[in-house]
């Protein structure tokens, strides 16, 4: 399972993930999925604060190219 560290977070993919390209991150014990394209949250498996989700979304957007390359290497 590939992972990527940025902005103090560890982003990861599950080996059986599917389109659209997205990453998972755990924030304060809450797991969320975010689109690689722009950091938009797809869903949250719990309820982290909105400000934390926005912050991690900004990190995903800032590292979009690197995350997309990892996705493509793993799933394509």
Long-range contacts (C-beta under 8 A, 24 or more apart in sequence): 2-70, 2-73, 2-74, 4-63, 4-66, 4-67, 4-70, 6-59, 6-62, 6-63, 6-66, 7-55, 7-56, 7-58, 7-59, 7-62, 7-63, 9-56, 9-59, 11-60, 11-67, 13-70, 13-71, 13-74, 13-75, 17-75, 21-67, 21-68, 21-71, 21-75, 23-60, 23-67, 23-71, 25-56, 25-60, 27-52, 27-53, 27-56, 28-52, 32-56, 34-60, 35-60, 36-60, 36-64, 36-67, 36-68, 36-71, 37-64, 37-68, 38-64, 39-64
